[in-house]
Amino acid sequence: MIKAALFDLDGVVFDTESQYSVFWGMIGREYHPEMPDFALRIKGQTLVQIYDKYFSDDATFAHIDGYTDCKSEQAKITARLDEFELNMSFPYIPGFETFLKDVKAHGVKCAVVTSSNLQKMEQVYKHHPEFKTYFDRVLTSEDFAKSKPDPDCYLKGAACFGAKPEECVGLEDSFNGLKAVRASGAFTLGLATTNSAESIQPYSDYVIADYDGFGYDDLEKIVERIIRK
């Protein structure tokens, strides 16, 4: 029944969202003080998407010391993000490795489907050399024409394995990510690692706190039960 499992990265594989909230909260206070929830607004979006939506109006940032133009500010933020990611830690979500190995042992193909870019993945590989052996494919922002919540990334993830979206499970924690999985037609498994279970339930077919005590048999039973409704 389940041919492929498609994993988002931050908040689904790695417990990193709290670290990114610190960074984007700082950026939000500097550039968008009128948006106290800025760090929450941008979750699940690519850097290009964030810049296009929040950093493309020259007039908006005239108050910034040393301001010249939007492109220069974007470059400064990117440099700060690169430096921040160099010092990040990448702890796995509790139970992730056991869950992934169990899923793969049942013949399910596994892919990462992330809005992160290749440069970010190089940092992941430095911290976790084993990561490349865990997944059959790693798809990054460079592989997609459109960003979440568009389903493009999950449709391409399914296509990697010759699977129909309805034969896949998409695992997400952010609202944009969950919307992308649902729009693709895949089973939507939400992780309440970044947002509360109550808040992501409307966008998920099923919600788990993390992977502790959760295995392939549990997933298969849940998918079968919900699909049969």
N, C-alpha and C positions, 0 to 999 in steps of 0.2 A: 504494500500500500504506500509506504513512504520510500521514494527513490532518492531524494536529496534533502539535506538539511542545510539551510542558508543562514549563516550567522552574521549579524552586524558585529562590529568590533568593540567599541567603547561602550561599557555598560552591559555587554552581552558576553564577551570573551574576557575582557579586562575590566577591573574595577578602577576606572580612570576618570569617570565623569565628575567626581568631586574635585579632582585636580583641575580639570578644564573649567569648572565653575569658578574657581579662584581666578584663573587667568582672564576669562571673558567678563567676569564681574569687575575686574580692575579696568579692562578696556572700556566696558560700558560706562563706568563712573567717569572716565576721562572724556569719552567722545559722545556719549548719549546719557547724560545725567537725568534726562527726562524719562528714561526707561529703567526704573530700578530692577526690573525683571529681565534685563538684557541677556544675561547668561542663560536664562531659561528659554528665551525666544529663539536663540540660534541653535539649540541642540538638534542634532541630526542633519544640519546643513553643511554643505561643502564650504571651503574658504571663499571660493569664487562666488557662491550664492550669498554668503554673508556680505561680501564686499559690494555686490551688485545691489543688494537691498538696503544696506545700512551705511555704506561708505562711498556713495557715488555722487553726492550733491556737494559741490564745492562750497556753497554758501553756508552749509550746515556746520562746517568746522573752522570757520574764520576765527573763532575764539581760541583755537589751539596755539600755544606758543611755538613759534618757528614754522607755522603752517605755510605751505607753498601751494600744493594742489592735492587732489584726492589720491592720485597714483603714488605720490611720495608718501602720503600717510599710510596707504595700504602696504607699501614696501616696508615702512617702519614697523607696522604691526606684524607683518610676516616674519621679519627678523626677530622680533621679540618672541613670537610663537615658536620659532625654530629653536631659540635659546632655551625657552621654557621646556620644550619637549626633550631636549638633551638631558635635562635633569629630572625628568619624570620617572616614576616607578611604574611598572606594569604588572601588578598582582592579578592573578587569575580570579575570576568570580568563583566563590566557593563551590566545589564539586564539579567544575567545568571539565577538567582533564578526564576524570572518571566517566562522566557523561559522554564526552566525545568518543572515547575509546569504545564504550559500550555501543554507541550508535554505529560506529564504523564496523564493529564486529558483526553487526547484523546486515552488512552489505550496503549500508546507506552511504551515498557519496556526500562529501561535506565541502562547503566553500565558504570563504569569507566574502561578504558583500558590504563594503564599507565606503563611506564618504571621505575617508582619509586618503591621502595621496601616497605615492611611492616613497617619498622622502620620509614620511612618518613611519612607513613599514620598515625602512632600514633601521630605525631606532628599535622597533619591536624585535627584529631579528638579532640585534646586538644583545638585547636583554634575554631573549629566549631563542637560542639557536635551534632548538627542537621544533619551533613553530612551523617551519616549512614542511616538516614531515607530518604534521597533524592534519593538514588540509589538502584536498585534491586540487583545489584552485583558490587563488586569492585575487579577488577583483577589487580594484580601487577606483577612485574618482576619475582617473584617466581613462577608464574603460566605459564610462557612461556618457550618453548624450544629454541626459537630464538628471537632476538631483531629486532625492526624496523630498516630498511625498510622491513624486512620479514613480510608477512601478518599473521603469526601465531597468534599473539595476537588478531587481528580482526576476524579471523576465529573462534577462541575460544570464543570470545565475542558473536558472532552470535549464536554459538552452545549452549551457556548457555540458550538461549530462544527458542531453536528449530527452529530458523529462518535461511533462506538462506541468504548469504551475500547480494544478490541483494534486499533483503527486509529490509536492514539496512542502516542507515546513520552513517558515521564515521566523527567525528569532530576533526580536527587537525590544528596545527599552524606551525609545523616544517616540513622541507622538507622530512626527514626520515619518519615522521608520515604520511604525505600525501601520500607518495609513498606506505606505508604499507596498507593504506585504499584502494587505487586504485588497488593494486595488489590483494586484497581480493575479489574485485568485488562489494564492497559496494559503495553507493553514497558518494562522497567525498566533504564535506563541509569545506572549508578552512576559518580560522580566521586570519585576518591580524593584529594580536596583537604583533607578534614577528618579522615577516618579512613583507615587503610591499605587498600590494595586487597584484601589477604587477609581483612580483617575484614568488608568490605562485600560480598565476592563471593557469600556464601550468600544475600544478599538482592537480588542483581542478576542480570539476564540477561546483562549485559556490563559491564565496568568500563574506564574510561579515566582517565588521570592528569589530563589537561586537554584543551583543544581543538586544541592545536598539531598541525598536520598531519592533522587529522581533519575530514572534510567529509561532505556529504550522501550521496555515493556510498558512502563507507565505512559510514555508518549503515545505508543501505538494504540493502547486502550482508549486514551482520551480522544485521539483523532477519530478513531472508529465510532466511538459513542456520539461525538458531536456531529460528525458527518451524517450519521444515520437518523438524526433528529428530523 
